[in-house]
Amino acid sequence: MKLNVYIKVFAGAKKEKFVPPVGEADGLFEIYVREPALKNLANFRVRELVAKHFDATLADVQILTGHRSTKKKLCVNIK
């Protein structure tokens, strides 16, 4: 089953944090990562955190839109 996930990334944060959406109003995950937004480091860490949250492998998480933006749309293949 494929699931589309919408996230907002805060790169270069002091603490790593994964905040699930509150209510159905926004449906936007907030992810704080320590890695900078350089050389795809933050995107890679975001994929790792989303895979861990949904109990999927790293290969099951793909960034569909927002490669260079703070708001991203990801596709997660859940088994």
C-alpha positions as CSV (number, residue, x, y, z in Angstrom):
1,M,0.0,0.0,0.0
2,K,1.3,3.4,-0.9
3,L,0.9,6.3,1.4
4,N,1.6,10.0,0.6
5,V,3.1,11.9,3.5
6,Y,3.4,15.7,3.7
7,I,6.2,17.1,5.8
8,K,7.9,20.3,6.7
9,V,11.7,20.1,7.4
10,F,13.7,22.2,9.8
11,A,17.4,21.5,8.8
12,G,20.3,22.4,11.1
13,A,18.2,22.1,14.3
14,K,19.9,21.6,17.7
15,K,17.8,18.6,18.6
16,E,16.3,16.0,16.3
17,K,12.5,15.8,16.7
18,F,9.7,14.1,14.8
19,V,6.3,15.7,15.3
20,P,3.3,13.9,13.9
21,P,0.3,16.0,12.7
22,V,-2.2,17.2,15.3
23,G,-5.7,16.6,14.0
24,E,-6.9,16.3,10.4
25,A,-6.7,20.0,9.7
26,D,-3.2,20.3,8.4
27,G,-1.9,16.7,8.1
28,L,1.6,18.0,8.0
29,F,4.5,16.2,9.8
30,E,7.2,18.5,11.3
31,I,10.7,17.0,11.2
32,Y,13.7,18.7,12.9
33,V,17.1,17.3,11.8
34,R,20.6,18.2,12.8
35,E,22.0,17.8,9.3
36,P,22.4,20.9,7.2
37,A,20.5,21.4,3.9
38,L,23.7,20.7,1.9
39,K,24.6,17.9,-0.4
40,N,21.3,16.1,0.3
41,L,22.2,15.3,3.9
42,A,19.0,16.6,5.4
43,N,16.8,14.8,2.8
44,F,18.6,11.5,3.5
45,R,18.1,11.9,7.3
46,V,14.4,12.8,6.7
47,R,13.9,9.6,4.7
48,E,15.5,7.6,7.5
49,L,13.2,9.1,10.2
50,V,10.1,8.6,8.1
51,A,11.1,5.0,7.3
52,K,11.6,4.3,11.0
53,H,8.2,5.9,11.9
54,F,6.3,3.8,9.4
55,D,8.3,0.7,10.0
56,A,9.5,0.6,6.4
57,T,12.9,0.3,4.7
58,L,14.8,3.3,3.4
59,A,14.2,2.1,-0.2
60,D,10.4,2.2,0.5
61,V,10.5,6.0,1.1
62,Q,10.8,8.3,-1.9
63,I,10.7,12.1,-2.1
64,L,8.2,13.0,-4.8
65,T,8.3,16.8,-4.6
66,G,10.2,19.4,-2.7
67,H,13.8,18.2,-3.1
68,R,15.1,21.7,-2.5
69,S,12.2,23.0,-0.4
70,T,11.3,22.8,3.3
71,K,7.9,21.4,2.4
72,K,8.0,17.9,0.9
73,K,5.7,15.2,-0.4
74,L,7.0,11.7,0.3
75,C,5.6,8.3,-0.9
76,V,5.9,5.4,1.6
77,N,5.4,1.8,0.6
78,I,3.8,0.1,3.6
79,K,3.7,-3.7,3.6
